[in-house]
């Protein structure tokens, strides 16, 4: 076998090995998460929660009418990585509407929503929210009461 042929087959074998091995290994263990989010005693109407567990992939969940739903890390509803999670929440609300002229056609008038945060700003950043929760194997229920 000549040197060029050996290098080609050796390189191909290395690449194929890396491809197959990258799919092997233990999958990230996840726990299901449900619960509620309220602010000043009222359900948060609409929003998102970010779950940050050190050394793992971040997860997200939706807030719908105060309920935590679709907690996901890789695909919709698969759960959140196990461990101590830091949480941030984003929730805004429509406070009005305004009319604006279209960019491409100034004669076109569009109505757009005016939005503002529905919760205190401190909850929107991991560094300032101070919200944490231990995600364990199985079902996890988080009931968050946000205050000023």
C-alpha positions in Angstrom: 0.0 0.0 0.0 1.5 3.4 -0.9 1.8 6.3 1.5 -1.0 8.4 -0.1 -3.5 5.5 0.1 -2.6 4.8 3.7 -3.1 8.4 4.7 -6.4 8.6 3.0 -7.8 5.4 4.6 -6.2 6.3 8.0 -7.8 9.8 7.9 -11.2 8.3 6.8 -11.1 5.8 9.7 -10.3 8.6 12.2 -13.2 10.8 10.9 -15.7 7.9 11.0 -14.6 6.9 14.5 -15.1 10.5 15.7 -18.5 10.7 14.1 -19.7 7.4 15.7 -18.2 8.2 19.1 -19.7 11.6 19.2 -23.1 10.0 19.3 -22.1 7.7 22.2 -22.1 8.4 25.9 -24.6 9.2 28.5 -27.5 11.5 27.7 -28.2 14.4 30.0 -30.7 13.4 32.7 -33.8 15.7 32.8 -36.6 16.3 35.2 -40.1 17.5 34.3 -41.1 20.9 35.6 -44.6 22.4 36.2 -46.0 24.9 38.5 -47.2 28.5 38.7 -45.8 32.0 38.5 -47.7 34.9 40.2 -46.8 38.6 40.6 -48.6 40.6 43.3 -50.9 37.6 43.9 -52.1 37.5 40.3 -51.1 34.9 37.6 -48.4 36.1 35.2 -50.3 35.9 31.9 -47.6 35.2 29.4 -43.8 34.7 29.6 -40.7 32.5 29.6 -38.5 31.1 32.3 -34.8 30.3 31.7 -33.2 27.5 33.8 -29.4 27.7 34.1 -27.8 24.6 35.7 -24.0 24.9 35.8 -22.1 22.6 33.4 -25.2 21.7 31.4 -27.4 23.1 28.6 -29.9 25.8 29.6 -33.6 25.0 29.6 -36.7 27.1 29.0 -40.3 26.9 29.9 -43.4 28.9 28.9 -45.7 30.7 31.2 -49.3 30.6 30.1 -52.0 32.1 32.3 -49.7 31.7 35.3 -48.9 28.0 34.6 -45.4 26.7 33.8 -45.7 24.5 30.7 -43.5 22.9 28.1 -40.3 22.8 30.2 -37.7 21.9 27.6 -33.9 21.5 27.1 -33.5 19.7 23.7 -37.1 19.3 22.4 -40.5 20.6 23.4 -41.5 19.3 26.9 -38.6 17.0 27.5 -37.6 18.5 30.8 -34.8 20.5 32.5 -31.3 19.3 33.4 -30.9 18.0 37.0 -29.2 20.2 39.6 -29.4 23.5 41.3 -30.9 25.9 38.7 -30.8 29.6 38.6 -33.9 31.1 37.1 -34.7 34.2 35.1 -38.2 35.2 33.9 -39.3 37.4 31.1 -42.9 38.6 31.0 -44.3 41.6 29.2 -47.7 43.0 28.6 -49.4 45.2 26.0 -50.1 48.6 27.4 -51.4 50.3 24.3 -51.0 50.6 20.5 -49.7 53.1 18.1 -49.8 53.7 14.4 -46.6 53.7 12.3 -45.9 54.2 8.7 -44.5 51.2 6.7 -40.8 51.3 5.9 -41.2 50.2 2.3 -44.4 52.2 1.6 -44.9 55.3 3.7 -48.5 55.3 2.7 -49.1 52.0 4.5 -50.1 52.5 8.1 -49.6 49.7 10.6 -50.8 49.3 14.2 -48.2 48.0 16.6 -48.4 47.0 20.2 -46.7 49.0 22.9 -45.3 46.6 25.4 -43.7 46.9 28.9 -42.4 44.5 31.5 -45.2 42.8 33.5 -42.8 42.0 36.4 -39.9 43.8 38.1 -36.8 44.0 35.9 -34.6 42.2 38.5 -36.3 38.9 37.5 -35.2 39.2 33.9 -31.5 38.5 34.5 -29.9 35.4 36.1 -27.4 37.7 37.9 -30.2 39.7 39.7 -33.2 37.4 40.0 -32.1 35.5 43.1 -34.5 32.7 42.1 -33.2 29.2 42.4 -34.7 25.7 42.4 -33.3 22.2 42.7 -34.3 20.1 39.7 -34.6 16.5 40.7 -35.2 13.3 38.8 -39.0 12.8 38.1 -41.6 15.5 38.6 -40.8 18.9 40.0 -43.3 21.6 41.0 -42.2 25.2 41.3 -44.6 27.8 42.6 -43.0 31.2 42.3 -44.6 34.3 43.9 -42.8 37.4 42.5 -42.7 40.6 44.6 -41.4 44.1 44.1 
